[in-house]
Amino acid sequence: MAKSNTGEVDLVVSQLLLLTPGVLLVLLFWNKCCQAKPKMYFFLLVMVIGVVVSQLGSITDQSSRLAQYFSYLMILAFPLLGSIISSNRKRVLFFTLCFSYCLTYWIVVYVITGANQTVPYMFG
């Protein structure tokens, strides 16, 4: 992913590309979701903090790990958003975008970069 422990703050583009779509997906349905579930403010705040903390990954490995813990809240935010959307077309669109994002995230993090060795084969 990104080089770490350089001692200076650099823009970690790979983390931005991985985490920002999840935040944008929440923002896409923001008005509807805040009316129905006030706790979505918390989810959005924690997701944004995760994106910001992930940018500190160039300084130390611990900040990258901390950002990963923040990004786990997307697992809770996506189903909550899906339960709020009333229109069937918007719900299908949301779950298609959500599934595409999660699948792409899994392929990039676990298959291509080989994190946590969940895929036992060498790719690339």
C-alpha positions, 0 to 999 in steps of 0.5 A, a space after each residue: 500500500 503506502 510507504 510508512 515511517 518516512 517521518 514526514 506527512 505525505 498524501 497517501 493516495 491509496 488510502 484515499 481511493 479505498 476509504 473515500 467511496 464509502 464516505 461518498 456512499 453515505 453522503 449520497 443518501 445523507 438527507 434521508 438517513 439523518 431524518 430517520 436515524 440520528 446516529 448516522 452523524 456518528 457513523 459519518 464522523 467516524 468514517 471521516 476521522 478514519 480517512 484523515 487518520 489514514 493520511 498519517 500512515 506515512 508517519 507511523 504504522 500505528 496510524 494506519 492500523 488505527 484508521 483500519 479500525 475506524 473503517 470497520 464502522 462501514 460494516 454497520 453504516 451500510 445496512 443501516 442506510 439500506 434499511 432507511 431507503 424506501 424506494 425499491 429502485 434507490 435501494 437496488 442502486 444502493 446495494 449494487 453500489 455497496 456490493 461493488 465497493 465492498 468487492 473492489 475493496 476486498 480484491 484490492 486489499 486482500 487479493 492484490 496486496 496480499 494483506 492477512 494472507 486470506 488468498 493463498 495464491 500469488 497474483 500479479 
